[in-house]
């Protein structure tokens, strides 16, 4: 009897089975389910769904808690990740300049697509309290003067993001310049950054519940009118990503390196597929390295430095997404942005891209950063979170493609690109790479 009773007691309850099944789902699917259940609850409860809003507010507050320390630590780690030899310093400078330049263009393209397509124009959520907190835009001169903090500690405490970014970049450069004396501090920031990445991962596990609370409140307050514009957001982001990859990157390859873009896109097709399915730039890095050496003819001495650096600081796709979604939130909450706000979004997203790559939920965290900088309500994050996985697939393809474009262009500028290898078809390229492998190792 004891054995039977013991075996019965060990049987998991129906609730336990449901919970284990829920926890086994990937996070993106949990967020999607949370969004759907939140919408259903909001439509069922109507105005009474306001009682669920504190759940979402708590999630928004936890994201706010992350922004300053995450950006500060990861920015310093991104800047100090460059090597200090003369050659790596030159290649690092080229990579850094290339990534920041293409990111600024990506965010500009995202703003342009958002402005033309008006994805949030039909929502009219202007009654939300936080929408009234949008601050008046400062003048250009005030923006330029205020970008440098007079008191970095106060900037960190007050959450002045642009000032935090400027101070972190400057401190990172200084730590690199002082050589061995800076290594202990760099290790501290690397440890803090890893802790922040873990904390971000912990906070993102709360996302399904936060999204449920906010979506229930929004659906109960505004009904079905807020759902259709989300399709326009997806369409706008995918159109922007397509234009950036096929249009802008082709121009860069042809104009800066004199290379045929068709051979490039054939060569990176495997990495693009991995990026689309995994939605992870870091997870795609092995495939990117393989494509660079086997199909594009890039010397491993270049790809092994530029590609990991790009995984850290290059976020063209995410920056483009910031442009579209920031305008979506502004339009949805009835907030008119000035051209100074547009410039602020471009500057913030470009500089923030240095330190947010590789972080779980990086797109949403970076979106909160951009929205905070121009005073847009963070409730807009909940509207985006439910479709974030769909958007993440497209923007990761742009990120990975941008890494490989930079690697190819820089390799050409350093005379480390085998153009015969580059222009061969994929089977010939793999054969050439196999034949050249011993030679490459001998050179290294």
PLY file of the C-alpha trace (Angstrom):
ply
format ascii 1.0
element vertex 444
property float x
property float y
property float z
element edge 443
property int vertex1
property int vertex2
end_header
0.00 0.00 0.00
2.83 2.36 0.87
4.45 1.71 -2.49
1.21 2.37 -4.32
0.52 5.52 -2.31
4.07 6.70 -2.89
3.81 6.18 -6.65
0.47 7.99 -6.74
1.86 10.95 -4.81
4.71 11.26 -7.27
2.35 11.63 -10.22
2.49 15.27 -11.39
-0.77 17.15 -11.09
-2.56 18.48 -14.14
-1.50 22.00 -13.11
2.10 20.83 -12.81
2.00 19.34 -16.30
0.61 22.56 -17.71
3.31 24.59 -15.95
6.11 22.33 -17.19
4.71 22.51 -20.70
4.53 26.31 -20.46
8.10 26.63 -19.20
9.36 24.37 -22.00
8.11 26.83 -24.63
10.67 29.25 -26.11
10.45 32.79 -24.74
9.23 34.32 -27.99
6.30 31.89 -28.06
5.50 32.61 -24.40
5.41 36.35 -25.20
3.15 35.71 -28.20
0.80 33.62 -26.05
0.88 36.33 -23.37
-0.07 38.94 -25.94
-2.97 36.86 -27.31
-4.28 36.00 -23.84
-3.90 39.64 -22.78
-5.92 40.84 -25.77
-8.59 38.22 -25.07
-8.75 39.16 -21.38
-8.91 42.85 -22.21
-11.74 42.40 -24.69
-13.62 40.22 -22.19
-13.15 42.51 -19.18
-13.47 45.83 -20.97
-12.65 48.81 -18.74
-12.19 46.46 -15.76
-8.96 45.23 -17.41
-7.29 48.29 -15.84
-6.75 46.15 -12.73
-4.20 44.09 -14.73
-2.14 47.13 -15.71
0.13 47.00 -12.58
1.52 43.66 -13.82
2.71 45.38 -16.99
3.88 48.46 -15.10
6.09 46.27 -12.91
7.67 44.74 -16.02
8.28 48.19 -17.53
9.93 49.28 -14.29
12.27 46.28 -14.32
13.32 47.17 -17.87
13.95 50.76 -16.80
16.12 49.39 -13.99
18.39 47.68 -16.54
18.96 50.49 -19.01
21.72 52.60 -17.45
23.98 49.87 -15.98
23.51 47.60 -19.01
24.38 50.31 -21.53
27.29 51.65 -19.45
29.01 48.30 -18.82
28.42 46.75 -22.22
29.54 49.90 -24.06
32.87 49.86 -22.23
33.30 46.16 -23.00
32.48 46.77 -26.67
35.00 49.61 -26.99
37.78 47.80 -25.11
37.33 44.58 -27.11
39.67 45.95 -29.79
43.29 44.74 -29.74
46.10 47.19 -29.17
48.56 46.21 -31.94
49.06 48.70 -34.77
47.44 46.54 -37.42
44.50 45.48 -35.32
44.12 49.08 -34.21
43.81 50.17 -37.85
41.42 47.38 -38.73
39.47 48.04 -35.53
39.14 51.72 -36.43
37.91 50.84 -39.93
35.41 48.36 -38.48
34.22 50.78 -35.83
33.74 53.62 -38.35
32.05 51.31 -40.87
29.62 49.83 -38.35
28.63 53.19 -36.87
28.24 54.72 -40.35
25.99 51.93 -41.66
24.00 51.88 -38.41
23.24 55.59 -38.68
22.07 55.05 -42.26
19.92 52.09 -41.14
18.15 54.10 -38.43
17.59 56.93 -40.92
16.07 54.47 -43.40
13.85 53.06 -40.64
12.60 56.55 -39.77
11.94 57.25 -43.46
9.95 54.02 -43.91
8.00 54.73 -40.69
7.28 58.28 -41.83
6.04 57.15 -45.25
4.00 54.11 -44.13
2.59 55.67 -40.90
2.15 52.28 -39.10
0.71 53.80 -35.90
-1.55 56.39 -37.48
-4.77 54.47 -36.79
-4.30 53.77 -33.09
-4.99 57.09 -31.32
-3.76 56.06 -27.86
-3.15 59.68 -26.91
-5.18 59.38 -23.69
-2.44 57.38 -21.96
-0.96 59.16 -18.97
2.64 58.64 -19.95
2.06 60.20 -23.34
1.61 63.47 -21.51
5.11 63.15 -20.07
6.79 63.71 -23.44
9.31 66.46 -22.85
9.72 69.52 -24.99
12.55 69.12 -27.47
15.67 71.17 -26.68
17.38 73.26 -29.31
20.22 71.79 -31.40
22.81 73.84 -29.51
21.45 72.66 -26.15
21.53 69.07 -27.37
25.18 69.39 -28.46
26.23 71.08 -25.23
24.34 68.67 -22.97
25.73 65.56 -24.66
28.92 65.87 -22.58
28.20 65.34 -18.86
29.61 67.81 -16.34
29.06 65.14 -13.67
29.14 61.54 -14.98
27.87 60.14 -11.67
24.86 62.46 -11.84
24.27 61.41 -15.46
24.25 57.75 -14.36
21.94 58.51 -11.42
19.53 60.61 -13.49
19.49 58.22 -16.43
20.68 60.80 -18.98
21.33 58.19 -21.65
23.25 60.27 -24.20
25.60 61.53 -21.50
26.07 57.99 -20.18
26.92 56.77 -23.69
29.46 59.54 -24.28
31.15 58.96 -20.91
31.24 55.17 -21.38
32.81 55.45 -24.85
35.38 57.96 -23.58
36.24 55.79 -20.57
36.52 52.69 -22.78
38.94 54.48 -25.13
41.00 55.69 -22.16
41.22 52.16 -20.73
42.54 50.91 -24.08
45.10 53.72 -24.34
46.65 53.09 -20.90
47.47 49.51 -21.87
48.23 47.02 -19.08
47.13 49.46 -16.39
43.61 49.35 -17.78
43.28 45.55 -17.87
42.11 45.11 -14.23
39.35 47.68 -14.74
38.39 46.10 -18.07
38.01 42.72 -16.36
35.75 44.33 -13.74
33.53 45.84 -16.44
33.50 42.55 -18.35
32.31 40.81 -15.17
29.68 43.48 -14.54
28.53 43.28 -18.16
28.12 39.50 -17.89
26.10 40.01 -14.70
23.89 42.55 -16.48
23.40 40.16 -19.41
22.27 37.49 -16.92
19.99 39.95 -15.13
18.53 40.96 -18.50
17.87 37.30 -19.23
16.10 36.97 -15.86
13.99 40.08 -16.49
13.06 38.96 -20.00
11.55 35.80 -18.48
8.93 38.14 -16.98
8.06 39.52 -20.42
5.09 37.20 -21.14
3.37 38.30 -17.92
4.20 41.98 -18.39
2.97 41.87 -21.98
-0.20 40.09 -20.81
-0.94 42.85 -18.30
-0.26 45.74 -20.65
-2.06 44.20 -23.63
-5.09 43.39 -21.47
-5.22 47.01 -20.33
-4.74 48.42 -23.85
-7.29 46.03 -25.39
-9.81 46.74 -22.63
-9.29 50.49 -22.97
-9.19 50.78 -26.77
-10.67 47.56 -28.21
-9.66 45.99 -31.54
-8.65 49.28 -33.15
-5.06 48.81 -32.00
-4.46 45.40 -33.67
-4.42 46.16 -37.41
-1.52 48.64 -37.24
0.75 45.85 -35.91
0.56 44.22 -39.37
1.72 47.52 -40.84
4.67 47.54 -38.40
5.78 44.07 -39.56
5.41 45.07 -43.20
7.32 48.34 -42.67
10.23 46.62 -40.89
10.53 43.90 -43.55
10.42 46.43 -46.38
13.10 48.51 -44.65
15.31 45.45 -44.09
14.97 44.39 -47.72
15.90 47.87 -48.96
18.90 48.05 -46.64
20.27 44.63 -47.64
19.60 44.60 -51.37
19.88 48.34 -51.98
22.37 49.89 -49.56
24.72 46.93 -49.08
24.91 46.37 -52.83
25.93 50.01 -53.31
28.58 49.67 -50.58
30.07 46.52 -52.13
30.09 48.01 -55.62
31.15 51.52 -54.63
33.74 50.90 -51.90
35.18 47.55 -52.99
34.27 47.21 -56.68
32.73 43.77 -55.99
29.76 42.04 -57.57
26.93 41.99 -54.96
25.34 38.90 -56.54
28.38 36.75 -55.66
28.32 38.17 -52.15
24.68 37.33 -51.45
25.13 33.83 -52.88
28.16 33.37 -50.64
26.38 34.41 -47.44
23.07 32.66 -48.11
23.78 29.97 -45.50
24.55 32.54 -42.80
21.41 34.50 -43.70
19.30 31.33 -43.34
20.81 30.56 -39.93
20.28 34.18 -38.82
16.63 34.13 -39.90
15.83 30.88 -38.10
17.84 31.46 -34.89
17.36 35.27 -34.56
20.83 35.37 -32.97
23.84 37.20 -34.40
26.13 35.47 -31.89
24.60 32.09 -32.70
25.16 32.72 -36.40
28.84 33.65 -35.94
30.22 30.16 -36.80
28.19 30.15 -40.04
29.36 33.70 -40.82
33.01 32.71 -40.29
32.56 29.73 -42.58
30.93 31.84 -45.32
33.63 34.52 -45.10
36.53 32.10 -45.51
35.02 29.40 -47.73
32.73 31.37 -50.05
33.94 34.98 -50.01
37.71 34.42 -49.96
38.35 36.59 -46.86
41.58 35.85 -45.02
40.85 34.39 -41.58
43.14 36.97 -39.98
40.56 39.58 -40.99
37.33 37.65 -40.47
38.35 36.34 -37.04
38.65 39.94 -35.80
36.02 41.90 -37.72
33.15 39.41 -37.44
33.23 38.99 -33.62
33.59 42.77 -33.30
30.54 43.18 -35.53
28.59 40.74 -33.37
29.33 43.09 -30.47
28.78 46.55 -31.97
26.95 46.20 -35.30
23.16 46.38 -35.14
22.02 47.76 -38.49
18.84 45.70 -38.48
18.00 46.56 -34.90
18.67 50.25 -35.55
16.34 50.19 -38.57
13.72 48.51 -36.38
14.16 51.29 -33.80
13.33 53.90 -36.45
10.12 52.20 -37.55
8.90 51.30 -34.06
9.78 54.66 -32.48
7.65 56.41 -35.11
4.93 53.78 -34.59
4.81 54.57 -30.85
4.86 58.34 -31.48
2.04 58.06 -34.03
0.02 55.67 -31.83
0.16 58.03 -28.84
-0.44 61.14 -30.92
2.98 62.70 -30.22
4.52 64.91 -32.90
8.30 64.57 -33.14
10.48 67.50 -34.17
13.50 67.20 -36.44
15.66 67.54 -33.30
13.88 64.41 -31.95
14.69 62.61 -35.21
18.36 63.55 -34.88
18.33 62.45 -31.24
16.86 59.06 -32.19
19.53 58.62 -34.89
22.35 59.56 -32.52
21.05 57.48 -29.62
20.39 54.33 -31.66
23.75 54.63 -33.43
25.79 55.03 -30.24
23.74 52.51 -28.26
24.39 49.90 -30.96
27.97 49.65 -29.68
26.93 47.88 -26.52
23.65 46.05 -26.90
24.42 43.29 -29.41
24.25 39.72 -28.12
21.95 40.58 -25.20
18.75 38.49 -24.95
15.88 40.82 -25.76
18.36 43.42 -27.05
15.87 44.92 -29.49
13.27 45.61 -26.81
15.85 46.92 -24.33
17.30 49.19 -27.00
13.79 50.35 -27.92
13.15 51.43 -24.33
16.41 53.36 -24.49
15.38 55.20 -27.65
11.85 55.90 -26.40
13.20 57.23 -23.09
15.63 59.58 -24.82
12.89 61.43 -26.71
10.24 61.13 -23.99
7.94 58.58 -25.65
5.78 56.30 -23.44
7.29 52.90 -22.67
3.84 51.27 -22.83
4.50 51.17 -26.58
7.03 48.40 -25.89
4.17 46.03 -25.00
2.57 46.54 -28.40
5.87 45.63 -30.09
6.81 42.75 -27.75
4.11 40.43 -29.07
5.45 40.63 -32.63
9.10 41.09 -31.64
10.13 37.56 -32.66
8.80 38.10 -36.18
10.68 41.39 -36.41
13.79 39.86 -34.80
14.12 37.33 -37.62
14.40 40.07 -40.24
16.65 42.42 -38.29
19.09 39.60 -37.40
19.53 38.87 -41.11
20.43 42.54 -41.62
22.86 42.47 -38.66
24.66 39.37 -39.93
24.71 40.60 -43.54
26.20 43.90 -42.34
28.94 42.05 -40.44
29.90 40.15 -43.58
29.76 43.26 -45.79
32.14 45.03 -43.40
34.47 42.02 -43.30
34.58 41.79 -47.10
35.12 45.52 -47.69
37.82 45.78 -45.00
39.56 42.66 -46.33
39.62 44.24 -49.79
41.09 47.48 -48.38
43.80 45.46 -46.57
44.57 43.36 -49.69
43.39 40.26 -47.82
40.57 39.27 -50.20
41.07 36.56 -52.81
38.91 37.93 -55.63
39.23 34.76 -57.73
37.85 32.89 -54.76
35.15 35.56 -54.24
33.94 35.42 -57.85
33.84 31.61 -58.05
30.57 29.76 -57.58
29.92 28.19 -54.18
31.21 24.69 -55.04
34.41 26.09 -56.58
34.84 28.42 -53.60
34.63 25.55 -51.11
37.22 23.62 -53.16
39.56 26.63 -53.30
39.21 27.14 -49.55
40.08 23.48 -48.92
43.14 23.71 -51.16
44.34 26.98 -49.60
43.80 25.95 -45.97
47.39 24.71 -45.35
48.81 27.80 -47.08
46.70 30.13 -44.92
47.83 28.38 -41.76
51.45 28.62 -42.84
51.11 32.37 -43.47
49.50 32.84 -40.06
0 1
1 2
2 3
3 4
4 5
5 6
6 7
7 8
8 9
9 10
10 11
11 12
12 13
13 14
14 15
15 16
16 17
17 18
18 19
19 20
20 21
21 22
22 23
23 24
24 25
25 26
26 27
27 28
28 29
29 30
30 31
31 32
32 33
33 34
34 35
35 36
36 37
37 38
38 39
39 40
40 41
41 42
42 43
43 44
44 45
45 46
46 47
47 48
48 49
49 50
50 51
51 52
52 53
53 54
54 55
55 56
56 57
57 58
58 59
59 60
60 61
61 62
62 63
63 64
64 65
65 66
66 67
67 68
68 69
69 70
70 71
71 72
72 73
73 74
74 75
75 76
76 77
77 78
78 79
79 80
80 81
81 82
82 83
83 84
84 85
85 86
86 87
87 88
88 89
89 90
90 91
91 92
92 93
93 94
94 95
95 96
96 97
97 98
98 99
99 100
100 101
101 102
102 103
103 104
104 105
105 106
106 107
107 108
108 109
109 110
110 111
111 112
112 113
113 114
114 115
115 116
116 117
117 118
118 119
119 120
120 121
121 122
122 123
123 124
124 125
125 126
126 127
127 128
128 129
129 130
130 131
131 132
132 133
133 134
134 135
135 136
136 137
137 138
138 139
139 140
140 141
141 142
142 143
143 144
144 145
145 146
146 147
147 148
148 149
149 150
150 151
151 152
152 153
153 154
154 155
155 156
156 157
157 158
158 159
159 160
160 161
161 162
162 163
163 164
164 165
165 166
166 167
167 168
168 169
169 170
170 171
171 172
172 173
173 174
174 175
175 176
176 177
177 178
178 179
179 180
180 181
181 182
182 183
183 184
184 185
185 186
186 187
187 188
188 189
189 190
190 191
191 192
192 193
193 194
194 195
195 196
196 197
197 198
198 199
199 200
200 201
201 202
202 203
203 204
204 205
205 206
206 207
207 208
208 209
209 210
210 211
211 212
212 213
213 214
214 215
215 216
216 217
217 218
218 219
219 220
220 221
221 222
222 223
223 224
224 225
225 226
226 227
227 228
228 229
229 230
230 231
231 232
232 233
233 234
234 235
235 236
236 237
237 238
238 239
239 240
240 241
241 242
242 243
243 244
244 245
245 246
246 247
247 248
248 249
249 250
250 251
251 252
252 253
253 254
254 255
255 256
256 257
257 258
258 259
259 260
260 261
261 262
262 263
263 264
264 265
265 266
266 267
267 268
268 269
269 270
270 271
271 272
272 273
273 274
274 275
275 276
276 277
277 278
278 279
279 280
280 281
281 282
282 283
283 284
284 285
285 286
286 287
287 288
288 289
289 290
290 291
291 292
292 293
293 294
294 295
295 296
296 297
297 298
298 299
299 300
300 301
301 302
302 303
303 304
304 305
305 306
306 307
307 308
308 309
309 310
310 311
311 312
312 313
313 314
314 315
315 316
316 317
317 318
318 319
319 320
320 321
321 322
322 323
323 324
324 325
325 326
326 327
327 328
328 329
329 330
330 331
331 332
332 333
333 334
334 335
335 336
336 337
337 338
338 339
339 340
340 341
341 342
342 343
343 344
344 345
345 346
346 347
347 348
348 349
349 350
350 351
351 352
352 353
353 354
354 355
355 356
356 357
357 358
358 359
359 360
360 361
361 362
362 363
363 364
364 365
365 366
366 367
367 368
368 369
369 370
370 371
371 372
372 373
373 374
374 375
375 376
376 377
377 378
378 379
379 380
380 381
381 382
382 383
383 384
384 385
385 386
386 387
387 388
388 389
389 390
390 391
391 392
392 393
393 394
394 395
395 396
396 397
397 398
398 399
399 400
400 401
401 402
402 403
403 404
404 405
405 406
406 407
407 408
408 409
409 410
410 411
411 412
412 413
413 414
414 415
415 416
416 417
417 418
418 419
419 420
420 421
421 422
422 423
423 424
424 425
425 426
426 427
427 428
428 429
429 430
430 431
431 432
432 433
433 434
434 435
435 436
436 437
437 438
438 439
439 440
440 441
441 442
442 443
